[in-house]
């Protein structure tokens, strides 16, 4: 479609950025903290109530979603909802928001080797699962928040079109009360690192979240950003909440009740467990949308093609971000993207392979998880010295038995070794630092052996595959929270010859 007449609208102002300031530094909420560790904190905007996840050991003793108790916080009586996290024995749950009638929570379960993320609502003991189209989460954790008006849900999850690990997505409630599909909030917020535990202020524009991106003061730092328009993909530069809140430890789950002088968050710094609930005095000045529009001015311009709303895949190097020439292999054809770009004409729901010479291939789904506009697909180099983490090679807890579905990523390793017959790899097994260090090394060696045996069974020469277990001796993230410990429990390979 072409157009030769446009309407020019002059905007005097869009809105004012939220201003956040703190008094003093954070202090522990002693009445809530335990050695078990607290995570995924959420406040109830309708009454004096707080919810959070508490880490547990052993096996679950009941099917209760949470335990409700009354506690004194700052001289006031609070309702406290404690969600148990059984560290993978049964799955994980975490609160994400409230309505006047109940609580919404996130749940991740492991079913036949595949993680499944869900959102549920519980009221008066009755649990209902929300129907959210194309909700797919590959990670063992999922966090989120609900806007006070109930119109928007922000979820942190690892889906098919993430920029790194967990990204932030918006889920909008439709006029008929149903929920739309999750949409990625874009590269201005999401990075190759993790973006987790979002909190949306009552203006529905100011978003707080935790991330372990570069430039922070510790493991996870708390940031905030302001939405610039209704696309939910245009955001102000994220602002670090600063040293009064962020430490060399991990800070997540920032939130506050409108009109309160206190903000609450989770910190692992000087905690008696993996995470403690903290509070800090603060002031926020978040103004409502003050958009002012002048009378339209009609102008004549040269004819030009209007931009199309299309889905674009852009294949880039995971480290440099440079575009890569690539192939997209479907069930019926192989498409060539000389500039690393593919235009998706229709969302078929098919799983396709993205491949580039000298890189480990990746499988993606052509479904509604892809955004209109640009979708970044990162590929890891397999040149000598490169270390590639196998994110989706997973094991049952405390065993060397691979979870069903892990073979899919190992098949890509076999493929790249068949395509590059000179490559030799060193498999590396890692755990977190919890438990007996000697047993951790032994477990990591057993897992490496399992992976090596699988690769060799697919026809790769055993002389091209060696392995070693490192236990918890080479962490790539903090071991202070479950979110970061899971990054240390990994199998990776180093290219020793190419």
Rosetta blueprint (number, residue, H / E / L):
1 X L
2 X E
3 X E
4 X E
5 X E
6 X E
7 X E
8 X E
9 X L
10 X L
11 X E
12 X L
13 X L
14 X L
15 X L
16 X L
17 X L
18 X L
19 X E
20 X E
21 X E
22 X E
23 X E
24 X E
25 X E
26 X E
27 X E
28 X E
29 X L
30 X L
31 X L
32 X L
33 X L
34 X L
35 X L
36 X L
37 X L
38 X E
39 X E
40 X E
41 X E
42 X E
43 X E
44 X E
45 X L
46 X L
47 X L
48 X L
49 X E
50 X E
51 X E
52 X E
53 X E
54 X E
55 X E
56 X L
57 X L
58 X L
59 X L
60 X L
61 X L
62 X L
63 X L
64 X L
65 X L
66 X L
67 X E
68 X E
69 X E
70 X E
71 X E
72 X E
73 X E
74 X L
75 X L
76 X E
77 X E
78 X E
79 X E
80 X E
81 X E
82 X E
83 X E
84 X E
85 X E
86 X L
87 X L
88 X L
89 X L
90 X L
91 X L
92 X E
93 X E
94 X E
95 X E
96 X E
97 X E
98 X E
99 X E
100 X L
101 X L
102 X E
103 X E
104 X E
105 X E
106 X E
107 X E
108 X E
109 X E
110 X E
111 X E
112 X L
113 X L
114 X E
115 X E
116 X E
117 X E
118 X E
119 X E
120 X E
121 X E
122 X E
123 X E
124 X L
125 X L
126 X E
127 X E
128 X E
129 X E
130 X L
131 X L
132 X E
133 X L
134 X L
135 X L
136 X L
137 X L
138 X L
139 X L
140 X L
141 X L
142 X L
143 X E
144 X E
145 X E
146 X E
147 X L
148 X L
149 X L
150 X L
151 X L
152 X E
153 X E
154 X E
155 X E
156 X E
157 X E
158 X L
159 X L
160 X L
161 X L
162 X L
163 X L
164 X L
165 X L
166 X L
167 X E
168 X E
169 X E
170 X E
171 X E
172 X E
173 X E
174 X L
175 X L
176 X L
177 X L
178 X L
179 X E
180 X L
181 X L
182 X L
183 X E
184 X E
185 X L
186 X L
187 X L
188 X L
189 X L
190 X L
191 X L
192 X L
193 X L
194 X L
195 X E
196 X E
197 X E
198 X E
199 X E
200 X E
201 X L
202 X L
203 X L
204 X L
205 X L
206 X E
207 X E
208 X E
209 X E
210 X E
211 X E
212 X L
213 X L
214 X L
215 X L
216 X L
217 X L
218 X L
219 X L
220 X L
221 X E
222 X E
223 X E
224 X E
225 X E
226 X E
227 X E
228 X L
229 X L
230 X L
231 X L
232 X L
233 X L
234 X L
235 X E
236 X L
237 X L
238 X L
239 X E
240 X E
241 X L
242 X L
243 X L
244 X L
245 X L
246 X L
247 X L
248 X L
249 X L
250 X L
251 X E
252 X E
253 X E
254 X E
255 X E
256 X E
257 X L
258 X L
259 X L
260 X L
261 X L
262 X E
263 X E
264 X E
265 X E
266 X E
267 X E
268 X L
269 X L
270 X L
271 X L
272 X L
273 X L
274 X L
275 X L
276 X E
277 X E
278 X E
279 X E
280 X E
281 X E
282 X E
283 X E
284 X E
285 X E
286 X L
287 X L
288 X L
289 X L
290 X L
291 X L
292 X L
293 X E
294 X L
295 X L
296 X L
297 X E
298 X E
299 X E
300 X E
301 X E
302 X E
303 X E
304 X E
305 X E
306 X L
307 X L
308 X L
309 X L
310 X L
311 X E
312 X E
313 X E
314 X E
315 X E
316 X E
317 X E
318 X L
319 X L
320 X L
321 X L
322 X L
323 X E
324 X L
325 X L
326 X E
327 X E
328 X E
329 X E
330 X L
331 X L
332 X L
333 X L
334 X E
335 X E
336 X E
337 X E
338 X L
339 X L
340 X L
341 X E
342 X E
343 X E
344 X E
345 X L
346 X L
347 X L
348 X L
349 X L
350 X L
351 X E
352 X E
353 X E
354 X E
355 X E
356 X L
357 X L
358 X L
359 X E
360 X E
361 X L
362 X E
363 X E
364 X E
365 X E
366 X L
367 X L
368 X L
369 X L
370 X L
371 X L
372 X L
373 X E
374 X E
375 X E
376 X E
377 X E
378 X E
379 X E
380 X E
381 X E
382 X L
383 X L
384 X L
385 X L
386 X L
387 X E
388 X E
389 X E
390 X L
391 X L
392 X L
393 X L
394 X L
395 X E
396 X L
397 X L
398 X L
399 X L
400 X L
401 X L
402 X E
403 X L
404 X L
405 X L
406 X L
407 X H
408 X H
409 X H
410 X H
411 X H
412 X H
413 X H
414 X H
415 X H
416 X H
417 X H
418 X H
419 X H
420 X L
421 X L
422 X L
423 X L
424 X E
425 X E
426 X E
427 X E
428 X E
429 X E
430 X E
431 X L
432 X L
433 X L
434 X L
435 X L
436 X L
437 X H
438 X H
439 X H
440 X H
441 X H
442 X H
443 X H
444 X H
445 X H
446 X H
447 X H
448 X H
449 X H
450 X H
451 X H
452 X H
453 X H
454 X H
455 X H
456 X H
457 X H
458 X L
459 X L
460 X L
461 X L
462 X H
463 X H
464 X H
465 X E
466 X E
467 X E
468 X E
469 X E
470 X L
471 X L
472 X L
473 X L
474 X L
475 X L
476 X L
477 X L
478 X L
479 X L
480 X L
481 X L
482 X H
483 X H
484 X H
485 X H
486 X H
487 X H
488 X H
489 X L
490 X E
491 X E
492 X E
493 X E
494 X E
495 X E
496 X E
497 X E
498 X L
